[in-house]
């Protein structure tokens, strides 16, 4: 029988180290991906994800299952990510967000290992790579709160009530935030949105 | 209606909300276009692949957790006293304190008539002190009872 997150966390509270290990395995990939898409730096994303797990462990004795475990987990992660993004912005003022998309070291992180087999046609691979960069750039351009909302909604598939709690706003405010974010993405990705399906490459 | 378009695209609307929106979409071309575009954006977001945490990730988390201090235990936790015994001990301690308070030595005030008696005795005590230290009395001859010593003194004189 699969134990729920709350059951696992209560077992961690009771001193069961194996339950913490299970939570780590269950959430390390979603957390690292969420944080990576927030801060756009793999090393920093992993550091932040480790900090999230450490905070969960530290708070184990005071843990009360008053909300969903994921709400608590991603609230910690979102706060860390937002602080980190703001710190980075102060450090990288000279870099314009309107700079053209260029190859950066981080892009290699998302490249599947079986590229040669999947893409015998190098031209097709380059086109797909350019699409991904454009999509990542569009997400990066979103204000950080809108970006967090989109990532939690689209990739973590959290419900509106959870995301609203994480971002400390009302559900209606969240829906409005998401609508504005998708509007911005629609404009930014207009060349791709206009492409009928099946003509990606 | 705008706030429901995204919910419609990702299938999160309730049945009644969905039916209501579909009814609206049948008559509203701009909203139909928005649904189409948001669906395209959602599909584009799906194109981003996942990354895997590095192999050292778990090891680093383990190291951070291992470096955490053990939870603070209360001083009586090591005694492993059952709640019943702890309650009984507390009850006995309270009883002992209560009994001690009720029967312990107390400096009771003297009765009023004792005060008066002491005041009446005071002149006697004062007279006794005066007489005991009264210098002229020391120069007087010894008491009459000691006649032998008296005759010796007279002979010397």
Interface residues (C-beta under 8 A of the other chain):
Chain A: X20 X24 X28 X29 X32 X33 X36 X37 X42 X46 X49 X50 X53 X54 X57 X58 X61 X109 X110 X111 X112 X128 X131 X132 X135 X136 X139 X150 X153 X154 X155 X159 X160 X172 X175 X176 X178 X179 X182 X185 X186 X189 X192 X193 X197
Chain B: X2 X3 X5 X6 X7 X10 X12 X37 X38 X40 X41 X42 X43 X44 X45 X47 X48 X49 X50 X51 X52 X53 X54 X57 X58 X60 X61 X64 X65 X68 X71
